[in-house]
Amino acid sequence: MTAQKLVQGVVRLILLSSLLLLCACQSQKPKSVSSTPPRNSAAQVKIEGDGIRLKSSTGEFFFDSSGYLAASLLQDGSLLTLDEANGNSGQEVVVDGRKVTDFVFDLSRAQISDASGKLGVGKHVQIHASSKISGLAETIDLEVYDDFPGMAILSSTFHNNTDHEISVERVNLQEHRFNAATQDAQVAPNNMWAFFGSSLQWGKDEVIQIPPKFSQENPFSVPIAVDGDAGGAGGGIPVVAFWTRNVGEAIGHMETLPLTLSIPVETTADHRIAASVTFPTEQRLKSGETYATPRTFVAVYAGDYYEPLKQWSKALDREGLGQPTSNSEDYAVSWCSWGYRNNITPKQMLEVIPTLKELGIHWATLDDGWYNNYGDWQARADTFPGDAVQRLVRQFHDQGIKAQIWWLPLAVEDGQYGEPGRKFTTSEVLKQHPDWLILDRDGKTARFTRNLAVLCPAVPEVQAYYKQLTEKFIRDWDFDGHKLDNIFAMPRCFNPKHHHKSPDDSVRAMGDVYKLIFETTRALKPNSVTQSCPCGTPPSLAWFRYMDQAVTADPISSLQVRRRIKMYKALLGPKAAVFGDHVELTRIIDPNTHKAQQLGIDFASTLGTGGVPGTKFTLDNYHSQFPYIALTPEKEAYWKKWIALYNDNMLSQGEFRDLYTFGYDVPEAYAIEKDGKMFYAFYNTPDSPSLGASTNSRRTWQGKIELRGLRDGNYKIVDYVNNKEIGSAQGPIAVLNVKFEDSLLLVAVPTDH
């Protein structure tokens, strides 16, 4: 049977299944409607002389006469904010190449009503505005919900009231000026920390302290060229957050689909931080037509980036973008063949089995390089001839080890470009289906990661093809899961043969393919593990719900491992399985260069934060070929100790507790609650320690630490890495004097019975 017939068969099956499901849904009896009346919102709205004030249980939001929406946190009877409006506008609209600055907001006649829906109950305010210069009328919708009291949701609709066509080229909403000195007059206005959800460059820090001079565009859901790779980054989580010791604010969009927009951030001449949510609308409105923006939000909170990401994720869950449940295999330690690079052989894979069993590892990944080309995903004839891949999987299974397979959905070779040692060919699937390609605005082949061509995920036959490939890997080849890698943004598709309603159809459909892979795999093997890696960057809204195991994604330091695990615990839940990636990546000399030396041994950064450890060691007899990651006898003993610690405690299955604020609590600290105990991790360095290193005062921390989140009662405090009791304490907060190098991992064990 040809690939084309297989695809056609799968398409028919999908359509038939959808029809049967529709019929079944129509035949169901309607559900009885609850007679319980909806509860009233606790939020309050008041129209004042200079603006509209919305009060929730935890904060206030003030929309002033310039359209600026300021957020304040209610804490101990005081209102805390980073906003400094000072007459600045809260929006910017560009029409026919000109900024429109004359919008007048009719606040006195704002309409106030109750709001109810997926986000619960709340208050809705509708405000009308108009611009004489542009002829635009604007309707602003502002909402606050009881279940999300720290968040205000804002959107705008623009109506062309002129008798001619106009071009609305750009709309900025949620324009803010943040000033850290509003909370502490002794600090500079820019003296705050920030989180950027944008995917910009492999290895770039997503958490930074804002310097006096700073500018970053933060585009989302568009491919970004990096070092000659047309799609070397892109995607992202559309949230940018800022915080000081006492208060933080975040802005972003609230839609469940990836949208093409940006959240530019820059320091101003007076050292304030300017930020907004920017939509490149490119809308031509005829007389009487309208343009409606997506929903945006501002959130106010205490703590660091964890809290706004958690609230944003919870809101998306309510909107229908639910979180998958985990299975026990999601938390298993794994080994990956990437240490042998992309010329891995069956012999090298099988040689490692005894060491894996000795270390307590029962997952192995066949990584990049096993295939003939991107797109067809057949085994390489030179290294995996015949059914070598299937035999390899059987041999791993015979030894009690599960196997993942590396691949890159939607990418395809078209004979252009190449990679070290190999020029790209033309994939058979592309020869058979050239019309499946994404084309750019000029009708040329669009480029994806690694400068590959890309199949359009909005085409039903393309989706069917990836369902077929998934079934081949999981059902026919018997793999137990996937490592999906280099996952960045889809290019917009202008291929006229696809009949898209919008070029953004391809951007939004990317998640459909990843959802299909995930759900097909789960249906075939409920305890499978699908791992998704946006190499070196935050994940994408398009697919971050469709995986079993998130990945810290090629970190270049221990610090990135810890901060990204915290990011994913916020986005996916406090018990989410987050792969800390290969421990060797926790210390890299000359990262992202051909001279890179991967010297990391820092299991503590993954274990203590609730992550899942992994490794990519080669056997020691390959030491001359892979000197930095070969598993020497000294390293093997160290690996065995830490993997046993992980397997004995399984903190990744515990509940991550957001008790410490990054940037302000020193030393850097994390807490996990599990089995009635509280586990704590303290860190004093951004990089991995070294084996056999002598005492280094620069890596030593001495002073008081706080053990937060304890219940009332007595505890014994144990350094569980060294199996040493270091004292006793009483809840709810215990203070200890300690001295440690690099990291200190403790457990507080209740002693009251």
SEVO-186804 format. One record per residue (C-alpha): residue in one letter; x, y, z. Coordinates in steps of 0.05 Angstrom, whole numbers, plus 32768, in hexadecimal, padded with zeros to 4 digits. Layout:
// residues N
   residu      u      v      w
        A      X      Y      Z
...
This chain:
// residues 753
   residu      u      v      w
        M   8000   8000   8000
        T   801B   8045   7FEE
        A   8025   807D   8020
        Q   7FF0   80A4   7FFB
        K   7FBC   806D   8003
        L   7FCE   8066   804C
        V   7FC4   80B0   8057
        Q   7F82   80AF   8032
        G   7F6B   8075   805D
        V   7F7D   8099   809D
        V   7F5A   80D9   8085
        R   7F1A   80B1   8077
        L   7F1F   8091   80BC
        I   7F27   80D4   80DE
        L   7EEB   80F1   80B9
        L   7EC0   80B3   80C8
        S   7ED3   80B6   8112
        S   7EC1   80FF   8115
        L   7E7D   80F1   80F4
        L   7E6E   80B9   8124
        L   7E81   80E4   815F
        L   7E54   811C   8146
        C   7E1A   80ED   813E
        A   7E26   80D0   8183
        C   7E27   8116   81A1
        Q   7DE7   8129   817E
        S   7DC3   80EB   8197
        Q   7DD5   80F7   81E0
        K   7D9F   8111   820E
        P   7DA9   8158   8223
        K   7DC7   8161   8268
        S   7D9A   817B   829D
        V   7DA5   81C4   82AF
        S   7DB8   81D2   82F7
        S   7D85   81FB   831C
        T   7DBC   8219   8348
        P   7DBF   8264   8339
        P   7E04   827F   8325
        R   7E29   829F   835F
        N   7E33   82EA   835F
        S   7E77   8307   8352
        A   7E9E   8325   838C
        A   7EC0   8356   835D
        Q   7EAD   839F   8361
        V   7EAD   83D5   832C
        K   7EAA   8420   8338
        I   7EAB   8459   8305
        E   7ED4   8492   8320
        G   7EE3   84D7   8306
        D   7F25   84C4   82E5
        G   7F1A   847A   82D6
        I   7EF9   8438   82E6
        R   7F0F   840E   8321
        L   7F05   83C3   8324
        K   7F11   83A1   8368
        S   7F1C   8356   8371
        S   7F2D   832E   83AF
        T   7F78   8337   83A5
        G   7F81   8377   837E
        E   7F68   83B3   8357
        F   7F69   83C7   830E
        F   7F61   8410   82FA
        F   7F50   8424   82B2
        D   7F5E   846E   82AC
        S   7F48   84A4   827A
        S   7F86   8497   824F
        G   7F75   844E   8247
        Y   7FAD   8437   8276
        L   7F9B   83F8   829F
        A   7FC3   83F7   82E0
        A   7FC4   83BA   830D
        S   7FCF   83BA   8358
        L   7FD7   8381   838A
        L   7FB1   8385   83CB
        Q   7FE0   836D   8402
        D   7FD9   837A   844D
        G   7FA9   83B3   8440
        S   7FD7   83D7   840E
        L   7FD6   83DA   83C3
        L   8018   83C8   83A1
        T   8026   83D5   8357
        L   805D   83DC   8324
        D   8032   8407   82F6
        E   8042   8450   82EC
        A   800D   846D   82BE
        N   801B   84B8   82C4
        G   7FEC   84C8   828B
        N   8009   8495   825B
        S   7FD9   8472   822B
        G   7FCB   8428   8234
        Q   7FC6   841B   81EA
        E   7FE2   842E   81A6
        V   7FC0   8426   8163
        V   7FE1   8431   811F
        V   7FB1   8442   80E6
        D   7FC9   8450   809E
        G   8010   8458   80B7
        R   8000   848A   80EF
        K   7FFA   8481   813A
        V   7FB5   8492   8152
        T   7FB9   84B8   8194
        D   7F76   84DB   819A
        F   7F49   84A4   81B5
        V   7F18   84BF   81E8
        F   7EFD   848D   821A
        D   7EB5   8497   8230
        L   7EBF   847E   8278
        S   7E80   849D   8296
        R   7E53   8472   826A
        A   7E79   8431   8273
        Q   7E4B   83F5   8276
        I   7E54   83C6   82B2
        S   7E37   8380   82B3
        D   7E41   833C   82D1
        A   7E70   830C   82AD
        S   7E6A   82C1   82AD
        G   7E8A   828B   8283
        K   7EC4   825B   8281
        L   7EED   8286   82B0
        G   7EB5   8288   82E3
        V   7E8F   82C5   82FB
        G   7EA8   830C   82FC
        K   7E9B   8352   82E3
        H   7E9C   836D   829D
        V   7EA6   83B6   828A
        Q   7E9C   83D1   8244
        I   7EBA   8414   8232
        H   7EB0   843A   81F1
        A   7EE4   8468   81D1
        S   7EEC   848E   8190
        S   7F21   84AF   8165
        K   7F0F   84EA   8139
        I   7F51   84E8   8112
        S   7F4B   849F   80FD
        G   7F00   8498   80FD
        L   7F05   8459   8128
        A   7ED4   8448   8160
        E   7EEF   841A   8196
        T   7ECC   83EC   81C7
        I   7EF7   83D4   8202
        D   7EE2   8396   8229
        L   7F00   838F   826E
        E   7EF3   8353   829B
        V   7F07   833C   82E0
        Y   7EF4   82F6   82FA
        D   7EEF   82DE   8342
        D   7F16   829F   8334
        F   7F4F   82C8   8316
        P   7F4F   8305   8344
        G   7F95   831B   8331
        M   7F86   831F   82E7
        A   7F61   8352   82BC
        I   7F4F   833F   8274
        L   7F4B   8375   823F
        S   7F3A   8375   81F5
        S   7F25   83A9   81C2
        T   7EF9   83AC   8184
        F   7F05   83E3   8150
        H   7ECE   83FA   8121
        N   7EDA   8422   80E1
        N   7EA9   845C   80E6
        T   7EC3   847E   80A7
        D   7EA7   847A   8061
        H   7EE8   845E   8045
        E   7F18   8424   804F
        I   7F4F   842B   8083
        S   7F8A   83FF   8096
        V   7F92   83EB   80E0
        E   7FDB   83D6   80E0
        R   7FEB   83CB   8129
        V   7FC9   83CB   816D
        N   7FED   83CE   81AF
        L   7FC5   83BD   81EE
        Q   7FDB   83B6   8236
        E   800F   83ED   822F
        H   8032   83F3   8273
        R   806A   841B   8293
        F   8087   83F4   82CE
        N   80B0   8415   8305
        A   80D2   83EC   833C
        A   80DB   842C   8365
        T   8090   842F   8372
        Q   809E   83FA   83A7
        D   80E5   840D   83BC
        A   80FD   8454   83B1
        Q   8145   843D   83BC
        V   8148   8413   837C
        A   814B   8427   8332
        P   8109   8424   830C
        N   8122   83EA   82E1
        N   813A   83C1   831D
        M   810C   8385   8315
        W   810E   833E   82FA
        A   80EA   8327   82BC
        F   80D3   82E7   829A
        F   80CC   82E4   824E
        G   80A3   82AC   8230
        S   80BE   82BA   81EA
        S   80E7   8287   81C4
        L   8121   82B1   81A9
        Q   8163   828B   81A9
        W   817F   8249   81C1
        G   819B   8252   8207
        K   8181   8298   8213
        D   816C   82A5   825B
        E   8121   82AE   8261
        V   8128   82CA   82A8
        I   8154   8308   82B0
        Q   815D   8346   82DB
        I   814C   8381   82B0
        P   818A   83AC   82A1
        P   8187   83F9   829A
        K   8189   83F3   824E
        F   815E   83BB   8232
        S   8132   83AE   81F5
        Q   8113   836C   81DF
        E   80DB   8363   81AC
        N   80C1   831E   81C4
        P   809B   8306   8186
        F   806E   82C9   818D
        S   8058   8292   815E
        V   8087   82A5   8126
        P   80C7   8281   810F
        I   8106   82A7   8123
        A   8146   82A2   80FD
        V   8182   8291   8129
        D   81CA   828B   810F
        G   81B5   827B   80C8
        D   817C   824D   80DC
        A   813B   826B   80C1
        G   8112   8249   80F7
        G   8145   8242   812F
        A   8114   825C   8163
        G   80CD   8276   816A
        G   808B   8264   818B
        G   8089   8275   81D5
        I   8059   827E   820F
        P   8038   82C3   8206
        V   8046   82DC   824C
        V   8079   8310   8264
        A   807F   831A   82B0
        F   80A2   834C   82DC
        W   80AC   834B   8328
        T   80CE   836B   8363
        R   80D3   8352   83AA
        N   808B   8365   83BA
        V   8062   8367   837B
        G   8062   8351   8333
        E   803A   835D   82F3
        A   8034   8335   82B3
        I   8014   8341   826F
        G   8002   8313   8235
        H   7FC8   82F7   820D
        M   7F91   82C8   8224
        E   7F7F   82A0   81E5
        T   7F89   8255   81E0
        L   7FA8   8259   819A
        P   7FEE   8271   8187
        L   7FE7   82B8   816D
        T   8019   82E1   8146
        L   8029   831C   8173
        S   8061   8339   819E
        I   806A   8353   81E4
        P   80A2   8386   81DC
        V   80C7   839C   821B
        E   80F9   83D4   8221
        T   8116   8404   8254
        T   8105   844D   8249
        A   8132   848A   824E
        D   811C   8492   8297
        H   812A   8448   82A5
        R   80E2   8432   82A9
        I   80CE   83F2   8287
        A   809D   83F8   824D
        A   8076   83BB   8237
        S   8038   83AC   820D
        V   8014   8376   81E7
        T   801B   8386   819D
        F   7FEF   836A   8165
        P   8008   8373   811D
        T   7FC0   8377   8104
        E   7FCA   8387   80B9
        Q   7F7E   8391   80B4
        R   7F5D   83B9   807D
        L   7F19   83CF   8095
        K   7EE4   83E6   8065
        S   7EB0   8417   807E
        G   7E87   83F6   80B5
        E   7EB7   83BB   80C0
        T   7ED7   83A9   8102
        Y   7F17   838A   811D
        A   7F17   8367   8161
        T   7F58   835A   8187
        P   7F66   831A   81AD
        R   7F5E   831D   81F8
        T   7F99   8337   821F
        F   7FA6   8337   826A
        V   7FCC   835A   82A1
        A   7FD9   8332   82E0
        V   7FF1   834B   8324
        Y   800F   831C   8357
        A   8042   8310   838E
        G   807F   82E4   837D
        D   80A4   82D6   833D
        Y   808F   82BC   82F8
        Y   8070   827C   8315
        E   8030   829D   832C
        P   801B   82C0   82EB
        L   802D   8283   82C1
        K   8004   8257   82EF
        Q   7FC8   8286   82EB
        W   7FCE   828E   829F
        S   7FD1   8242   8297
        K   7F96   8238   82C5
        A   7F6E   8269   829B
        L   7F80   8244   825B
        D   7F6A   8204   827C
        R   7F26   8223   828A
        E   7F23   823A   8242
        G   7F2A   81F2   822A
        L   7F75   81E9   8222
        G   7F79   81B3   8258
        Q   7FB7   8194   8277
        P   7FC5   814A   826A
        T   7FCB   811A   82A5
        S   800E   80F9   82B2
        N   801F   80AF   82B7
        S   8055   8091   82E2
        E   8085   8088   82A7
        D   8087   80D3   829C
        Y   80B3   80D8   82DA
        A   80E7   80A3   82C8
        V   8131   80B3   82BF
        S   8147   80AC   8277
        W   8187   80A4   824E
        C   818E   80C1   8209
        S   81BC   80AC   81D0
        W   81CD   80F4   81BD
        G   820F   80EE   81E1
        Y   8225   80C4   81A4
        R   820B   80FC   8177
        N   81E6   80ED   8136
        N   820C   80B0   811E
        I   81F3   8083   8155
        T   81F4   8038   8145
        P   81CC   7FFD   8161
        K   820D   7FE3   8180
        Q   8218   8023   81A8
        M   81CF   8023   81BE
        L   81D0   7FDA   81D6
        E   8214   7FE0   81F9
        V   81F7   8011   822A
        I   81C0   7FE3   8244
        P   81E8   7FC3   827E
        T   81FC   8008   8297
        L   81B5   8022   8293
        K   819D   7FE7   82BD
        E   81D5   7FF2   82EF
        L   81C3   803C   82F6
        G   8178   802F   82FD
        I   8163   804D   82BB
        H   812D   802B   8292
        W   8121   805D   8259
        A   814E   8067   821D
        T   8146   8098   81E2
        L   815D   808A   819B
        D   816F   80D2   818B
        D   817D   80FC   814D
        G   819F   80DA   8112
        W   817D   8096   810B
        Y   8152   80A9   80CD
        N   815D   80B0   8082
        N   813F   80F6   807C
        Y   8111   8128   809E
        G   80CB   811A   8085
        D   80CC   80D0   8072
        W   80E8   80B7   80B5
        Q   8103   8074   809D
        A   8140   8055   80BD
        R   8185   8065   80A1
        A   819E   802C   8076
        D   81E7   8035   808B
        T   81DD   8033   80D6
        F   8198   8012   80DF
        P   818F   7FE3   80A3
        G   8150   7FBB   809A
        D   8128   7FB3   80DA
        A   8162   7FC8   8107
        V   8139   7FFD   812B
        Q   8101   7FCC   813B
        R   8133   7F98   8153
        L   8155   7FCC   817E
        V   8113   7FDD   81A0
        R   8105   7F93   81AD
        Q   8149   7F89   81CD
        F   813E   7FC5   81FB
        H   80FA   7FAA   820E
        D   8117   7F66   821C
        Q   8144   7F87   8250
        G   810A   7FAD   8270
        I   811D   7FF0   8251
        K   80EA   801C   822D
        A   80FD   8043   81EF
        Q   80EE   8088   81D2
        I   80FB   809F   818B
        W   8113   80E4   8175
        W   80F2   8107   813B
        L   80DC   814C   8122
        P   8093   814F   810A
        L   8080   817A   80CE
        A   80C7   8185   80B6
        V   80D8   816B   8070
        E   8114   816D   8042
        D   810D   818F   7FFE
        G   8154   8189   7FE4
        Q   8169   81CD   7FFF
        Y   819A   81DB   8037
        G   81B8   81A4   8061
        E   81DC   8195   80A2
        P   8224   8183   80B3
        G   8239   8148   8089
        R   81F8   8142   8062
        K   81D3   816A   802D
        F   8188   8165   8032
        T   8165   8139   7FFF
        T   811C   813C   7FE9
        S   80EF   8112   8015
        E   80C1   80E0   7FF3
        V   8085   80FD   8017
        L   8094   8140   7FF8
        K   809E   8121   7FB2
        Q   8059   8101   7FB9
        H   8037   813E   7FD8
        P   805A   817F   7FC4
        D   8018   81A4   7FD0
        W   801E   8196   801C
        L   8056   81C9   8023
        I   804F   820B   8048
        L   805F   8244   8018
        D   8071   828B   802E
        R   8052   82CC   8017
        D   807C   82CB   7FD8
        G   8068   8284   7FC5
        K   80AB   8267   7FDA
        T   80B7   822C   8008
        A   80B3   8244   8050
        R   80EA   822F   807F
        F   80E4   820C   80C2
        T   811A   81F9   80F6
        R   815D   81E2   80D8
        N   8148   8206   8098
        L   811B   81CC   8087
        A   80DC   81D2   805D
        V   809C   81C5   8083
        L   8059   81A3   8076
        C   801B   81CB   8086
        P   7FFA   81B0   80C6
        A   7FB7   81CE   80B2
        V   7FB1   819D   8077
        P   7F87   8160   808D
        E   7FB2   8130   8064
        V   7FF0   8149   8087
        Q   7FD0   813B   80CA
        A   7FBE   80F5   80B2
        Y   8006   80E9   809D
        Y   8020   80F9   80E2
        K   7FEC   80CC   8102
        Q   8006   8095   80D5
        L   804E   80A3   80E8
        T   803C   80A2   8132
        E   801B   805F   812A
        K   8058   8045   8106
        F   8087   8059   813E
        I   805C   8043   8178
        R   8033   8009   815E
        D   805E   7FEC   8127
        W   80A5   7FFB   8141
        D   808D   7FF4   818A
        F   80AE   8033   81A5
        D   8092   804B   81E8
        G   8093   8096   81DA
        H   80B1   80D0   81B5
        K   80E6   8105   81BD
        L   80CA   813D   8192
        D   8101   8171   8188
        N   8111   81B5   816B
        I   80C9   81CA   8172
        F   80C2   8213   815F
        A   808D   823C   813B
        M   806A   822C   80FA
        P   8072   825C   80BF
        R   8032   827D   80A6
        C   8017   8258   8069
        F   8005   827C   8028
        N   7FFE   823E   7FFD
        P   7FC0   824C   7FD2
        K   7FB1   8202   7FCA
        H   7FA2   81FC   8015
        H   7F69   822E   8011
        H   7F78   8249   8057
        K   7F4A   827C   8076
        S   7F88   829D   8091
        P   7FD3   8293   8088
        D   7FD3   8288   80D4
        D   7FAE   8247   80CB
        S   7FF0   8222   80C8
        V   8009   8245   8108
        R   7FCA   8231   812E
        A   7FC7   81EA   8112
        M   800D   81D8   812A
        G   7FF0   81C3   816C
        D   7FBE   8195   8149
        V   7FF6   8169   812F
        Y   8019   8166   8173
        K   7FD6   8156   8194
        L   7FCB   811F   8161
        I   800F   8100   816E
        F   8005   8105   81B9
        E   7FBF   80E8   81BB
        T   7FCE   80B1   8188
        T   800A   809B   81B0
        R   7FE3   809C   81F2
        A   7FAC   8072   81D2
        L   7FDE   803E   81BA
        K   8008   803E   81FA
        P   7FE8   805F   8237
        N   802B   8060   825C
        S   8050   807F   8223
        V   807C   80BD   822B
        T   8079   80F5   81F7
        Q   80AF   8128   8204
        S   80B0   816C   81E1
        C   80ED   8198   81DD
        P   80EF   81E1   81C5
        C   813B   81E1   81C4
        G   8158   8215   81F2
        T   8118   823F   81F8
        P   80D3   8241   821A
        P   809D   8215   81FC
        S   8065   8229   81CD
        L   801C   8235   81DB
        A   800E   820C   819C
        W   8022   81C9   81BB
        F   8036   81CF   8204
        R   7FF7   81A9   821B
        Y   8005   816E   81ED
        M   803F   8149   8210
        D   804D   811C   824B
        Q   808F   813A   825D
        A   80A7   8182   8256
        V   80F1   818E   824C
        T   811F   81C4   8267
        A   8136   81C5   821F
        D   8181   81C6   8217
        P   8194   81F0   8253
        I   81DA   820D   8255
        S   81DE   8212   82A1
        S   81C2   81F5   82E2
        L   819D   8236   82ED
        Q   8176   822F   82AC
        V   8162   81E8   82C0
        R   8146   8200   8303
        R   8121   823C   82E7
        R   8103   8216   82AD
        I   80EA   81DE   82DB
        K   80C7   8213   8304
        M   80AA   8231   82C3
        Y   808D   81EE   82AE
        K   8071   81DF   82F3
        A   804B   8220   82ED
        L   8033   8212   82A6
        L   8022   81C8   82AC
        G   8013   81BF   82F6
        P   803A   81B4   8337
        K   8042   816A   832A
        A   8053   816F   82E0
        A   808B   8143   82C5
        V   80C3   8171   82AF
        F   8102   8152   8291
        G   813F   8177   82AA
        D   8161   8162   8269
        H   81A6   8142   8267
        V   81CD   8150   82A7
        E   820B   815B   827C
        L   81EB   819D   8265
        T   81ED   81BD   82AB
        R   8232   81D8   829D
        I   8249   81EA   8257
        I   8289   820E   8243
        D   8281   8234   8201
        P   8237   8223   81F9
        N   8218   8223   81B3
        T   825C   821E   8191
        H   8283   81E4   8172
        K   82B3   81E9   81AD
        A   827C   81DD   81E1
        Q   8291   81B1   821C
        Q   8257   8192   8243
        L   8272   8185   8289
        G   8233   8186   82B4
        I   8226   8156   82ED
        D   81F0   817D   8312
        F   81B9   814D   8321
        A   81A7   8177   835F
        S   8188   81AF   8334
        T   8157   817E   8315
        L   8148   8153   8351
        G   813F   818C   8383
        T   810E   81B3   8357
        G   80E2   8177   8347
        G   80FD   8167   8302
        V   810B   8125   82E0
        P   8155   8118   82D4
        G   8175   80FE   8295
        T   81B9   80F1   8277
        K   81DB   80E5   8234
        F   821D   80C6   8249
        T   8246   809B   821B
        L   826A   805E   8235
        D   82B1   806A   824E
        N   82D0   8041   8216
        Y   82BC   807B   81E8
        H   82E1   80AD   8214
        S   8311   80C3   81DE
        Q   82D8   80D2   81AF
        F   82AA   80F3   81E2
        P   82D8   810B   821A
        Y   82A8   8138   823F
        I   826B   810A   8246
        A   828A   80C5   824A
        L   8274   80A1   8289
        T   82B5   8098   82AF
        P   82B6   806B   82ED
        E   82B5   80A9   831A
        K   8279   80C6   82F5
        E   8255   8083   82F4
        A   8257   807F   8341
        Y   823D   80C7   8344
        W   8206   80B9   8311
        K   81F1   807B   8338
        K   81EC   80A1   837A
        W   81C1   80D9   835E
        I   8193   80AD   8334
        A   8187   8082   8372
        L   8176   80C1   839A
        Y   8145   80D5   8364
        N   8124   8091   835F
        D   811F   808B   83AB
        N   80FD   80CE   83B5
        M   80D9   80DD   8372
        L   80D1   8126   8383
        S   80B9   8132   833C
        Q   8077   8112   8350
        G   8071   8140   838D
        E   804F   8183   838D
        F   8079   81BF   837B
        R   806D   81F7   83AE
        D   8076   823F   8399
        L   8095   8258   83DA
        Y   80D2   827F   83C3
        T   80DB   82BB   8394
        F   8112   82B5   8361
        G   8142   82F0   8363
        Y   8130   8305   83A9
        D   8133   82C8   83D6
        V   817D   82B7   83E2
        P   8196   8282   83DB
        E   816B   826C   83A0
        A   8138   823B   83BC
        Y   8101   8209   83A8
        A   80D0   81DE   83CF
        I   80AC   819C   83C0
        E   8077   817C   83EB
        K   8072   8130   83E8
        D   8058   80F9   8415
        G   804E   8128   8450
        K   8095   8142   844D
        M   80B1   8184   8434
        F   80EE   8181   8407
        Y   8119   81BE   83FD
        A   8151   81D0   83CD
        F   8181   820B   83D3
        Y   81B3   8220   839E
        N   81ED   8250   839D
        T   8209   824C   8357
        P   81EE   8250   830F
        D   821B   8218   82F7
        S   8227   81CE   8305
        P   825D   81BA   8337
        S   8297   818F   8320
        L   82AB   814A   8337
        G   82E3   814A   836A
        A   82E4   8196   836F
        S   8306   81B4   83AC
        T   82E2   81E4   83DA
        N   82D2   8225   83B5
        S   82BE   8261   83DF
        R   829A   8280   83A4
        R   826B   8244   83A2
        T   8260   8242   83ED
        W   8225   8261   8410
        Q   821F   826C   845B
        G   81E5   828B   8481
        K   819C   8282   8492
        I   816A   825E   8467
        E   811E   825B   846F
        L   80F6   821A   846A
        R   80B2   8234   8455
        G   8070   8211   844E
        L   8076   81E3   848A
        R   8039   81D0   84B2
        D   8037   81E0   84FC
        G   805F   81AC   8521
        N   80A5   818F   852A
        Y   80D4   8176   84F3
        K   8118   8157   84EC
        I   8140   8175   84B4
        V   816A   8145   848A
        D   819E   8150   8453
        Y   8184   8115   842B
        V   81BC   8117   83F8
        N   81EF   8107   842E
        N   81BD   80E4   845C
        K   81CE   8114   8495
        E   819F   8131   84C9
        I   81B0   817B   84D1
        G   817E   8191   8506
        S   8136   8199   851B
        A   8103   81CF   850D
        Q   80BC   81E6   851A
        G   8089   81FC   84E6
        P   806D   8224   84C5
        I   80AF   8245   84B4
        A   80F2   822B   84CC
        V   8134   8252   84C9
        L   8176   822C   84C7
        N   81BE   8242   84C5
        V   81E2   821B   848E
        K   8221   8218   8464
        F   8223   81F5   8421
        E   8245   81F3   83DE
        D   821D   81F5   839D
        S   81DD   81D6   83B8
        L   81BB   81BE   83F7
        L   8181   818D   83F3
        L   8158   8183   8432
        V   811A   815E   8449
        A   80EF   8173   8484
        V   80D2   8134   84A4
        P   8098   813C   84D6
        T   80A9   811F   851B
        D   8065   812A   853C
        H   803A   80EC   853C
